[in-house]
Amino acid sequence: FEMLGTCKKVTISKDDTVILDGAGEKKSIEERCAQIRSAIESSTSDYDKEKLQERLAKISGGVAVL
């Protein structure tokens, strides 16, 4: 099991998971971003590409869907 970091609080509902005060290893986060970029390049589905691009934007900005 890989870890990207830690947080102080997690709130989970039926539709959402919110992770607050997250902190992690910059290298691990950058590696995950690289994996997402690779998945975008290899995907043939426009829908998948769009969702992966959203995920990349969020994790790069400190808000993420992992």
C-alpha positions in Angstrom: 0.0 0.0 0.0 1.4 3.4 -1.0 0.9 6.5 1.0 0.9 10.0 -0.5 0.9 11.8 2.9 -1.0 12.5 6.0 -3.9 14.7 7.1 -5.5 16.1 10.3 -9.2 15.4 9.5 -11.2 13.2 7.0 -14.9 13.6 6.5 -16.7 11.0 4.5 -20.3 11.1 3.2 -22.3 9.1 0.7 -21.0 11.2 -2.3 -17.8 12.9 -1.1 -14.6 12.4 0.9 -13.0 15.6 2.2 -9.4 15.5 3.5 -8.3 18.5 5.4 -4.9 19.9 6.4 -3.1 17.4 4.1 0.6 17.1 4.0 2.8 14.8 2.0 6.1 14.0 0.3 6.5 16.3 -2.7 8.3 13.6 -4.6 5.4 11.1 -4.1 2.8 13.7 -5.2 4.9 14.5 -8.3 5.2 10.8 -9.1 1.4 10.5 -8.9 1.0 13.5 -11.2 3.4 11.8 -13.7 1.3 8.6 -13.5 -1.9 10.6 -14.3 -0.2 12.4 -17.2 0.9 9.0 -18.6 -2.7 7.7 -18.3 -4.0 10.8 -20.1 -1.6 10.2 -23.0 -2.4 6.5 -23.3 -6.2 6.8 -22.9 -8.4 6.5 -26.0 -11.6 7.7 -24.2 -12.3 11.4 -24.3 -14.4 10.9 -21.1 -11.4 9.3 -19.3 -9.0 12.0 -20.5 -11.3 14.7 -19.2 -11.7 13.1 -15.8 -7.9 12.4 -15.6 -7.2 16.0 -16.5 -9.6 17.2 -13.8 -7.8 14.9 -11.3 -4.4 16.2 -12.3 -5.5 19.8 -11.9 -6.9 19.1 -8.5 -3.9 17.2 -7.1 -1.5 19.8 -8.6 -3.5 22.5 -6.9 -3.6 20.8 -3.5 -7.2 19.4 -3.9 -7.3 15.9 -5.2 -9.3 12.9 -6.2 -7.0 10.0 -5.7 
